[in-house]
Amino acid sequence: MKNFSSWLIAMFAFMFWAFRLVGTTLSSIGNEFMFVPANMAMEVALLFITFVCICFMVKRKLLAALIYLIAHFMYYGPPFATHFMELINNTLSTELYMGTLFELFALVLAIAAVFDVLLDKNRKAHPTDKKTDWFYKNKDYDRKLDERADKNNYRTL
């Protein structure tokens, strides 16, 4: 992970995971929080899956990013669609706005994580290093070096 964007996505994913962990814990003990999990058992399972996937996404594993995307779309996708339709129908409530915002953030973060890993895999397959590419990938330099080497005929005794 050499890019700043990769670090930002990983940090946002971890912060969102910690925020959901706090929200789930407070909801399970009965305290009110701005985020209420829809299904407590699924939320706990998703928290474990998300933590493992974030750890492997830092290692640039595509399978982890895809599992992260699928899990978030399965959990947050249907509620986001229903909340969005309620917002279109002018249903106004703070819980609806906050739920829609968290669900949208979760979905966008999952999509960004997958695209980040996909783009980084392409860069890993075809790396460029400005410090050495001028020498190793420069055919003109190789040609000049070969011509010079051919003209130097040293006698051996």
N, C-alpha and C positions, 0 to 999 in steps of 0.2 A: 504494500500500500504506500505508494510514493506520492499520490496526489492528495491535495488538500480536500477535494470533494469526497474522496473515499473516506477520509478521516471524519469529515462532517456527517456523512451518511451513517457511519458506524456510531458516532457519538449520539446523533439524534435517535437512532434505533435503540441504543442502550438507555438513553434518558426516557424515551417513551415506554420502554419495558419497565423501568423503575417506577415511572408514574402509574402505570397500570398495576404494578405490584402493590404500591401504596393504596391505590383505590380499591383493589380487590381485598386487601387486608382490612382496611377500614370498613368496607361494606360487609365483610364476614363477621366482624365484631359488633356491628350495629350502628356505627357512626356514619354521619352523612358526609358525603364528598361530592364534588362536582361531576364525578364519573361513577356511574353505577353499572356493573357488569350485567349483561343480559342473562347469561347462564353461568353460574358460579363454577360448575364442574368443567365446562368447556374453557372458561377463562383460565383456570389453574393449569389445565393441560396445555393451553396455548402459551402460557407464560413459560413453561418448561421447554416447549418446542422452540419458542422464540429465543430463549437464552442460548440454547445449543446452536441454533442457526446463526445467531449473531457472532458467536465465537468462531464458527467455521467461515462466515462471510469475511471476517478479518483475515483469514488465511486464503481468501479468494477462491473458495469452492463454489462452483456453479450450482451443484445439487442443493447445497444449503440455501442459497438465494432463491431457488425455485420452490423449495419446501416452504420457505418464509412467505413467498408470494402466494402460494396456493392456500396455506393455512390462514393468512390474513384475508384473502378474498372469500374464503368459505365462511369465516366468522364475521367479518365486518361488511361484506358485500350486501347480503340481503337486508340487514337493518339500515344500511346507508340508503338503499333504494327506497325503502318504505319511508324513512325520515325525509328524504329529499322530495318524495311525492307529497308528503304532508306539508312541507314548507311551500311547495308550489300552490297548494290549496289554501294558503294563508292561515295555517294553524300556528299560532304564536305561543311559544313557551320557552323558557330558558333551558329546560332540560332537553328539549328537542334541538335547539341550536347547539348546545354543548355536545350532545351525542353525535350530531351530524358533523361537527367540526372534528371531533376525535376520530370518527370513522373515516372521514376524508383524509386526515393526516396519516392514519395507519395505511390506507390504500396507496397514497402517493409515495410514502416512504418505502413500501414494499416494491413498487414499480421502479423507483429510483435505485434501490439496492440491486435489483436484477440487472438493470441497464449498466450500472457501474461495474459490476462483476463481468458482464459480457464485454464491455469495452476494454476493461483491464486485461482480460484473457487475450484479446487481439493484440494489445501492446506487448504482452509477454511473449507471444508467438513470434512477433517481429520487432524485437527491441532496437532502439537506436541510442547510440551513445555519442554525443557530440565531441567528446574528447578523443575518440579513436576512429570514428567513421571517416574522417578526412584522410586517414592513412590507409585503412583496410578496404574501404569501399570506393577508392578513387582509382579508376582505371588509368587515367593519364599519368599519375605518379608511378604506377606499376610499369607502364610502358617506358617511361624515361629511365627508371631504374634498370630495366632489362637492357636498354640500349647502352647505358654506361657500363654495365657489367660485361657486355659482349666485347667492348673495345679494350678493356684492360686485359692484356695478355702478358702475364708475368711468367718468366722462365723459372723453372725449378732446377736446381742443381743436383 
